[in-house]
Amino acid sequence: MARARIAARDGSRPAPDSGIVVSDLTVNVTIVLIIAGVAAALQASAPQIVTCSVTNDPAGRVYRLTKKADAQGALVWTIARRTAKAPDWIELALPGAAPAITATTASLSYTNANGGRHVALDVRPGRAELDVWVDHGLEVNIEPDLDPRVDELTTGGVLRALDCRIAMPGR
């Protein structure tokens, strides 16, 4: 058992057997509370990810909505796509996007100011819709280093044949 001594206010020393006793239980409970606080903070900052695979798609398209750090280190929502033949993600930042995501639903309606980026996502139990339209020609005026492949994110209309998964922190 650990003991901590506390001096009296008048500067006198306590008797050898006096003082505060800190039990192993107190130390263990304190450690558990600290770990729980750190875990909760990490869980709150863990990214939510919505992944939608286009079913029966010869190209094997997969779309992903998640938060990523931008060039300045700020977290920003991004939409990304890859295919079976091109497994590298093509990503497009969605500044100011504010999707609503729960354990079973996800929705986003996003169009930027100049109209060159549009994402509409609606995921609910039993159904999902995704519509993405990107115009690199409009967007390169705002973001000169933009990857020209972002046009490949365009879905060509609303996709409904989707298998979507929502990953939440701690799940």
Residue pairs with C-beta under 8 A, 6 or more apart in sequence:
1 21
1 22
1 23
1 24
2 21
2 22
2 24
2 27
3 19
3 20
3 21
3 22
4 19
4 20
4 21
4 22
5 14
5 18
5 19
5 20
6 14
6 19
6 20
7 13
7 14
8 14
43 169
43 170
44 169
45 169
46 169
46 170
47 66
47 67
47 68
47 169
48 66
48 67
48 101
48 166
48 167
48 168
48 169
49 64
49 65
49 66
49 166
49 167
50 64
50 65
50 66
50 99
50 101
50 106
50 121
50 123
50 164
50 165
50 166
50 167
51 62
51 63
51 64
51 65
51 164
51 165
51 167
52 62
52 63
52 64
52 121
52 123
52 128
52 130
52 159
52 162
52 163
52 164
52 165
53 60
53 61
53 62
53 63
53 162
53 163
53 164
54 60
54 61
54 62
54 63
54 159
54 161
54 162
55 161
55 162
55 163
56 161
57 161
59 83
59 84
59 85
60 83
60 84
60 85
61 81
61 82
61 83
62 81
62 82
62 83
63 79
63 80
63 81
63 130
63 132
63 153
64 79
64 80
64 81
64 89
65 77
65 78
65 79
65 80
65 99
65 106
65 108
65 119
65 121
66 77
66 78
66 80
67 75
67 76
67 77
67 78
68 75
68 76
68 78
68 91
68 93
69 75
69 76
70 76
70 93
76 93
76 94
76 95
76 97
77 93
77 94
77 97
77 98
77 99
77 108
78 91
78 92
78 93
78 94
79 91
79 92
79 94
79 119
79 132
79 153
80 89
80 90
80 91
80 92
80 153
81 89
81 90
81 132
81 152
81 153
82 88
82 89
82 90
90 147
90 149
90 150
90 152
90 153
91 147
92 117
92 134
92 150
92 153
94 108
94 110
94 112
94 117
94 119
95 112
96 110
96 112
97 108
97 110
97 119
98 108
99 106
99 107
99 108
99 121
100 106
100 107
100 108
101 107
101 166
101 168
102 166
102 168
103 166
103 168
103 171
104 124
104 125
104 166
105 123
105 124
105 125
105 166
106 121
106 122
106 123
106 164
106 166
107 121
107 122
107 123
108 119
108 120
108 121
109 119
109 120
110 117
110 118
110 119
110 120
111 117
111 118
111 119
112 118
114 138
114 139
114 141
114 142
115 135
115 138
116 134
116 135
116 136
116 137
116 138
116 139
116 142
117 133
117 134
117 139
118 131
118 132
118 133
118 134
119 130
119 131
119 132
120 129
120 130
120 131
120 132
120 158
121 128
121 129
121 130
121 131
122 128
122 129
122 130
123 129
123 162
123 164
123 166
127 160
128 160
128 162
128 163
128 164
129 158
129 159
129 160
129 162
130 155
130 158
130 159
130 162
131 155
131 157
131 158
131 159
132 153
132 154
132 155
133 154
133 155
134 150
134 151
134 153
134 154
135 151
136 146
136 148
136 150
136 151
139 146
139 150
140 146
140 148
